[in-house]
Amino acid sequence: GHTAIAVGGLAYSFENGWSAGYTKDAYLANNSWRAGIELVLDVPREDAVTLQEHLNTAVEEGLYAVGGDICVDATSRKLEEVLEGLDATGSWDVIGFMEKIRQTGAVSAEIEHPAKG
């Protein structure tokens, strides 16, 4: 699996460090080869702005390392900053991580994005 964050209409992904530059829709189109589940979060605007500022600062930083920092670890640490009650410890499990996000009560919608072609 893979995790990414979209905030303010922009997508942030941790693959070879943090990257940005696509709108959420363009990111989804470029990654349509893999299925995805979008969790829409209801957070205060101030928290969304803080999250986006922290992600903008992190672009081109980080190193992807199996057994070290992977997309879920990096994503979970960023979301811990704005999701009260999220404990991202051991978040390398994508499905388990999504459940932890659901348990915060901040998920307002879930949207499936099936793989194409």
Secondary structure, DSSP 4 states (H G I P E B T S, - for coil): ---EEEETTEEEEESSSEEEEEEHHHHHHHTTTS-EEEEEE---HHHHHHHHHHHHHHBT-----TTS--HHHHHHHHHHTTSTT---TTTT-HHHHHHHHHHTT-EEEEEEE----
